[in-house]
């Protein structure tokens, strides 16, 4: 290494796995997923009701 080259900077230690963004879902995604699940089940229940009433 010559005197004009810059040594690589030392890396900062990694945070705990609980603190990294890879382990957490964004809050908006969780809310949207919950809403889709609820809406999907309500729609499926409505279709079931239609077929149950129509089958009698």
TARA-V145102 format. One record per residue. N is the residue number from 1. RES is the residue in one letter. PHI is phi in whole degrees, 0 to 359 (none if undefined). Layout:
n	res	phi
N	RES	PHI
N	RES	PHI
This chain:
n	res	phi
1	X	none
2	X	275
3	X	287
4	X	265
5	X	278
6	X	261
7	X	289
8	X	297
9	X	290
10	X	293
11	X	285
12	X	285
13	X	296
14	X	294
15	X	284
16	X	299
17	X	298
18	X	290
19	X	265
20	X	276
21	X	287
22	X	291
23	X	266
24	X	247
25	X	276
26	X	297
27	X	300
28	X	298
29	X	293
30	X	295
31	X	295
32	X	295
33	X	298
34	X	297
35	X	296
36	X	295
37	X	296
38	X	295
39	X	297
40	X	296
41	X	289
42	X	295
43	X	296
44	X	296
45	X	296
46	X	295
47	X	297
48	X	299
49	X	298
50	X	300
51	X	290
52	X	293
53	X	287
54	X	290
55	X	279
56	X	276
